[in-house]
Amino acid sequence: MAKAKKMKQAIFKPKAKRATLIYIFLLPMFVSTILELFNSNYLPFLTKLVGFALLVGSAKLIDRGLNNEFIYNSANLAIAPKIKYKLIGSISLVIALIFISILTTNINPINSIFSSIIGGVGAFLYYGKDPTIDKLPKDKGVNYQKILDSLSKAKDKLNYIDKEQEKIEDIELKSAIKSTTAKAHEILKTIEDDPKDITIVRKFMVVYLDGVKDVIAQYNSIDKELLDSEYRLRLINLLKDATTRFDSELERLKSNEIFDLDVQIDALKEQLKN
């Protein structure tokens, strides 16, 4: 039952919303633009093509704002996005609608401007404003900016490892990498929930992730026909050992015990190098 629940959660993993209504509006605009080309109305075609591009740009900006908002809402610690993409996208939408209505229709310019502003304001109200408040506790003596920077760097490295492992055809090795990175992702999530032990954890994550990233990149650069079977087996065992250690330390972290990793760091570093 627990396994089925985990599979269900993986399948229905939440995603960021998209500017669907604007994309729906793009369809008739696209058809209209293509018809102008088929009818050899080149100037109207170019005008509508520019308007279409402006609409696509507006939708993409709002999409980016929605994605930033999704990441912000999903994290317990977060800095509000510096660039307000949803606001910029809504303003861009107003400009696009004014351009299209004035240059491609016979609507009165004043009515065009008014209806375009209404459309842009409606989009902004529908998709909501961009986050503006940092989600950082005000605990004294804790530098949450450094914590966020460390978590961001660790996530970037994990994303790189996830992409690199997709290039690996060895099923057993690929499975070992996935098991290890799954624990790493879980540790990062746990740190976000309760970041008190970030100093030691950051040191461990940097050593571990840098080492695994380098090993996998090196593995992918080797001609597999010349690959030493002993090296492959050693790499798999190393990943399994790292997964076991991560699992153990994750339990300590969840039980609010201090990470006892200083002794392990140097040994792990040497394992990953050799």
C-alpha positions in Angstrom: 0.0 0.0 0.0 2.8 2.4 0.9 4.6 1.6 -2.4 1.4 2.2 -4.3 0.9 5.5 -2.5 4.4 6.7 -3.4 3.9 5.7 -7.0 0.6 7.7 -7.1 2.3 10.7 -5.6 5.0 10.5 -8.2 2.5 10.2 -11.1 0.4 13.2 -9.9 3.4 15.4 -8.9 2.1 18.9 -8.8 3.3 21.3 -11.5 3.2 25.1 -12.0 0.2 26.6 -13.6 0.4 28.0 -17.1 -1.2 31.0 -18.9 -3.7 28.6 -20.6 -6.3 31.3 -21.4 -3.8 33.3 -23.4 -2.6 30.2 -25.3 -6.2 29.4 -26.2 -6.6 32.9 -27.6 -3.4 32.3 -29.7 -5.2 29.6 -31.8 -7.7 31.9 -33.7 -4.9 34.5 -34.0 -2.6 31.9 -35.6 -5.3 30.8 -38.0 -6.1 34.4 -39.0 -2.4 35.1 -39.5 -1.9 32.0 -41.8 -5.0 32.9 -43.8 -3.6 36.3 -44.6 -0.5 34.6 -46.0 -2.5 32.2 -48.1 -4.5 35.1 -49.5 -1.2 36.9 -50.3 -2.1 39.8 -48.0 1.5 40.2 -47.0 1.3 43.5 -45.0 -1.6 42.3 -42.8 0.2 39.0 -42.5 3.4 40.6 -41.1 1.3 42.9 -38.8 -0.6 39.9 -37.4 2.6 37.9 -37.1 4.2 40.7 -35.0 1.0 40.8 -32.9 1.1 37.0 -32.5 4.7 37.1 -31.4 3.8 39.8 -28.8 1.1 37.6 -27.4 3.4 34.6 -27.2 6.0 36.7 -25.4 3.3 37.8 -22.9 2.2 34.3 -22.3 5.8 33.1 -21.8 6.5 36.0 -19.3 3.4 35.1 -17.3 4.3 31.4 -17.4 7.7 32.2 -16.0 6.1 34.2 -13.2 3.7 31.3 -12.4 6.7 28.9 -12.3 8.6 31.3 -9.9 5.5 31.5 -7.8 5.1 27.7 -7.7 8.7 27.3 -6.6 8.2 30.0 -4.0 5.1 28.4 -2.6 6.6 24.9 -2.6 9.6 26.0 -0.4 9.5 26.7 3.3 12.4 29.1 2.9 12.4 31.4 -0.2 13.4 34.8 -1.4 10.6 36.6 -3.3 11.4 36.8 -7.0 13.3 40.0 -7.9 11.7 40.3 -11.4 7.9 40.5 -11.4 7.3 38.4 -14.5 3.5 38.2 -14.1 3.2 42.0 -13.9 5.5 42.5 -16.8 3.6 39.8 -18.8 0.3 41.5 -18.1 1.7 44.9 -19.3 3.1 43.2 -22.3 -0.3 41.7 -23.0 -1.9 45.2 -22.9 0.6 46.4 -25.5 0.0 43.3 -27.7 -3.8 43.7 -27.6 -3.5 47.5 -28.4 -1.2 46.7 -31.3 -3.5 44.0 -32.7 -6.8 45.8 -32.2 -5.6 49.1 -33.7 -3.6 47.8 -36.7 -5.7 44.7 -37.6 -9.3 45.7 -36.8 -11.6 48.6 -37.5 -12.4 49.2 -33.8 -12.2 52.8 -32.6 -8.7 53.4 -31.2 -10.1 54.7 -27.8 -12.2 51.6 -27.5 -9.2 49.5 -28.5 -7.0 50.9 -25.8 -9.8 50.7 -23.2 -10.6 47.0 -24.0 -6.9 46.1 -24.1 -6.3 47.6 -20.7 -9.3 45.7 -19.4 -7.8 42.5 -20.9 -4.4 43.1 -19.3 -5.9 44.0 -15.9 -8.1 40.9 -16.1 -5.1 38.7 -16.8 -3.2 40.2 -13.9 -6.2 39.7 -11.5 -6.8 36.2 -12.7 -3.1 35.0 -12.4 -2.5 37.1 -9.3 0.4 39.3 -8.3 4.0 38.1 -8.0 5.2 37.1 -4.5 6.7 40.1 -2.7 7.6 38.9 0.8 10.6 36.8 1.6 9.8 33.6 3.5 12.6 33.8 6.0 12.3 33.3 9.7 13.7 36.1 11.9 15.7 33.8 14.1 18.8 35.6 15.4 22.2 34.0 14.6 21.0 32.2 11.5 22.0 33.4 8.0 19.1 32.1 5.9 20.5 33.7 2.8 23.5 31.4 3.0 21.2 28.5 3.6 19.2 29.3 0.5 22.4 29.7 -1.5 23.7 26.3 -0.3 20.4 24.6 -1.1 20.3 26.2 -4.5 23.8 25.1 -5.4 23.1 21.5 -4.1 19.9 21.4 -6.2 21.7 22.5 -9.3 24.3 19.8 -8.8 21.6 17.2 -8.2 19.8 18.3 -11.4 23.1 17.9 -13.3 23.5 14.4 -11.9 19.9 13.5 -12.8 20.5 14.6 -16.4 23.9 12.8 -16.6 22.4 9.6 -15.3 19.9 9.6 -18.2 22.8 9.1 -20.6 23.8 5.8 -18.8 22.5 2.6 -20.3 23.8 0.3 -17.6 20.6 -0.5 -15.7 22.2 -1.5 -12.4 24.4 1.6 -12.3 21.6 3.8 -13.2 19.4 2.3 -10.5 22.2 2.9 -7.9 22.5 6.5 -8.9 18.8 7.1 -8.7 18.6 5.6 -5.2 21.5 7.8 -4.0 20.1 11.0 -5.5 16.6 10.2 -4.2 18.1 10.2 -0.7 20.0 13.5 -1.5 16.7 15.1 -2.6 15.0 14.0 0.5 17.8 15.4 2.7 17.5 18.8 0.9 13.8 18.8 1.6 14.4 17.9 5.2 16.9 20.7 5.6 14.4 23.2 4.1 11.9 22.1 6.7 14.4 22.5 9.6 17.7 24.1 8.6 19.5 24.3 11.9 22.4 21.9 11.0 23.2 23.5 7.7 26.9 24.1 8.3 27.8 20.4 8.6 25.2 19.3 6.1 26.4 21.9 3.5 30.0 20.6 3.9 28.9 17.0 3.4 26.6 17.8 0.5 29.3 19.7 -1.3 31.8 16.9 -0.9 29.3 14.2 -1.8 27.6 15.9 -4.7 30.8 17.2 -6.3 32.4 13.8 -6.0 29.4 11.9 -7.5 29.0 14.6 -10.2 32.6 14.2 -11.3 32.6 10.4 -11.2 29.4 10.2 -13.4 30.8 12.8 -15.8 34.0 10.8 -16.0 32.1 7.6 -16.5 30.1 9.1 -19.4 33.3 10.2 -21.1 34.8 6.7 -21.1 34.5 4.4 -24.1 32.2 1.7 -22.6 34.0 -1.0 -24.6 37.2 -0.2 -22.8 35.6 0.1 -19.4 37.1 -2.0 -16.6 34.4 -4.2 -15.1 36.1 -3.8 -11.7 35.8 0.0 -11.9 32.1 -0.4 -12.8 31.5 -2.7 -9.8 33.5 -0.4 -7.5 31.4 2.5 -8.6 28.1 0.7 -8.0 29.2 -0.4 -4.5 30.4 3.1 -3.7 26.9 4.5 -4.6 25.2 1.8 -2.6 27.4 2.7 0.4 26.7 6.4 0.0 22.9 5.6 -0.2 23.2 3.6 3.1 25.0 6.4 4.8 22.5 9.0 3.5 19.6 6.9 4.8 21.3 6.6 8.2 22.0 10.3 8.4 18.5 11.2 7.1 17.0 9.3 10.1 19.2 11.3 12.4 18.2 14.6 10.8 14.5 13.7 11.0 14.9 12.8 14.7 16.5 16.2 15.3 19.9 14.8 16.2 23.1 16.6 15.1 24.8 15.2 12.0 27.8 13.2 13.0 29.6 13.5 9.6 33.0 15.1 10.3 34.7 11.7 10.6 33.1 10.4 7.4 33.8 13.4 5.1 37.5 12.8 4.5 36.9 9.0 3.9 34.1 9.7 1.5 36.1 12.3 -0.4 38.9 9.7 -0.9 36.5 7.0 -2.0 35.0 9.3 -4.6 38.4 10.3 -5.9 39.9 6.8 -6.3 
